[in-house]
Amino acid sequence: MRNTQKILFDPAYPSIESLQEAARRRIPPFVFDYLEGGCNREVNLRRNREDLQAVKLAPKYLADFKGAQLQTRLFGQQYSAPFGVAPIGLQGMIWPNAPEILARACYKHNLPYILSTVSTSSIERISELTEGSAWFQFYHPADPAIRDNLLDRVEASGCKVLVLLCDTPTFGYRPKEIRNGLSMPPRMTLSNIIQMVSKPPWLLETLRTGLPHFANLKAYMPAGLNLHQLGNFMDSFFEKRMNPEKIAYIRDRWKGKLLIKGVSTVEDAAVAVELGLDGIIVSNHGGRQLDAGPSSIEAFERIAREYGGKISLMIDSGVRTGPDVARCLAKGAAFTFLGRSFMYGVGALGNRGGEHTISLLKTQLRQIMEQIGCEKVGDLPGFLWRE
């Protein structure tokens, strides 16, 4: 049977894997290592993918089917699909202007884009591009005055969804980054310089746009820091461990929707529910923080059994493709977020990468829903294969 499906993306890159390989060819190895890497021996990085890919769906070939609809309602907002862009730090180092490229694409396609506190574009700039529809992931500053100022800035930007990060009480132990001497801006070792020169598309675009920097933190940083001083500043700037008191303060202060990201246990989920948060993004930081922890889908299943229906449950970490999105939704997730897949798209295709990746994921998700006979994303739990 001839494939008559309308292709809305560049057919030269028909999969996330093809984008990954193209990005690998265009990005300096030390930068690509940062994007790809996990912590320690990368056990949990692999476990995220293996456990999620083990989830199976049950097709209903003989049932009536009127067509698949990807639209999803979340926090009173109708989105065009049940996925968005997960927050990634140093996006502009991976590919110049990546936050702006992805934010524009999400705005055009009516999807949520989450900006990280340690991103290379400011909340003010991203809010301008998205008319206040972007979400913001909040790393908690150690200084209460800076905490409040940053919250004021996020609110003034028009952001309606604040995402508290809780899974970075320490810096992840990532051997690849240690070996590469990764820093921001990139450290100018001979090896790194050779790697940058060997990737002309990345280098020329970086020279054109300027070296990346921590745009959201610029207002709080002393001028003229060298690399050693910058490292010390970053180490002392954030209050790395969250607790109920810090969350309760922000809950009382923040007028919009408040989520917490990085929860992996039923015990932490209970705290989020008790404090009146609006949602949980179950996550293990993409396998970058705890090598001995559970996979994101394993943690999600346990939390969903206890709190499904009591709070909006979402997931990231290990989600790469349209079928992965369907698997997560079949397990009960209200929404999913992808990080590396979108960075592959931007790394491979530059300004076209955001829209290409969104269109690819939508096409994959629609195909799998049509294949199994699922009309609405909210119906996917009824198509979960049960042993």
C-alpha positions, 0 to 999 in steps of 0.5 A: 500500500502506497504511503499517502500521509501528508509529510509536514517536515523535511523528509530528509530527517524522518526520525529523532535518530536522524536529527540526533546524528545530524546534530552530532555532525554539526556540534562540537563534541564537548558540547554534544557530550553535555547534551547527551550525557548522564551522571556516573556510568549513565545507568539511569540514562539508559534505564529511562529509555529501556523501561519506557520502550518496554511499555506496549499498546493494544490496538483495537482494529475492529472497533469504530474509529472516526479519526485521531485528535491531538488537542489536549486541555491542561490548566484551562489552556487548549494545546495542539498536542500533549507535549512541550519543550522541557527546560534545558540549561545552557541551550544557547551553548548547544546551538546559538539562540536555541531558546528563542528558536524553540519558543517561537516554534512552540508559540506558533504551534500552541505548545508550552515551552519551559524556560530554565533559570539557567538558560541563555535567554531571559524570561523577558525576551522569551515572554516577548516572543510568546506573548507571555505563554511560556512557562518558567522553571525556577531554580531557588536562589539562596538570597531571599531578595533575589528570590523575590525579585526573580519571582517579580520578573517572572510574574511581570513577564506574563508567565502563568505557570511556574515550575519549581525544580527539586532534583538538583540538591547537588551538581550531578557527577558527570564524567564527560563534562569533567573531562571536557572542562565544560564551563559557561562560556565554553572554556578555551582549551586547545582541545575545545578550540580545535573542536569548535573550529572543526564545526563551522556551522556552529562556530559561525552561528556562535560568532554571529550571535555572540557568546552565550551567557546566563541571561536570567542571572546577569542582573545579579552577577558581578561584572568581569568574573573569570571562569573560576569566579563564575564557577564559585558564583554559580555554586553559591547563588542557588539554594539547592535543596528544596523543602516544604517551607520554601515551597509554601512561601512561593505557593502563597506568593505566586498567583498562577499555576505552580508545579514541581519538577523532579519528583520521583517518589510517592513520599515527595508527591504527597508533600506536593499534594498537601501543599496545594500545588497544581501539578507534578512533573515526574522526572529524574533530570534526564538521568543526569543527577542520580544514576541509582534511581528509578526510571522516570516511567517506573517512578511515574507508575507508582505515583500515579497509582497513589495520586492519579486523579488528585493532581495533574501528573506529567512526565519528562526524562527518556521521552524522545518520540511520538510513540514514547508520548503515547506510552506515557499518556497510556500510563496516565500522564496528562502531558509530556515534555521532551528535551534532547529531541528538540535540541537534536532538531535545532542542532541539525536544522538551526532555525527550522529545527523547532518546527520540524521536530514538533511536526515530526512528533505530531505525525508520529503520535497521530500515526500511532493513535490511528493505528491502534484506533484511539480518537483522543489522547485522553483515551490512551489509557484504555489502549495500554497492553496489560499482561 
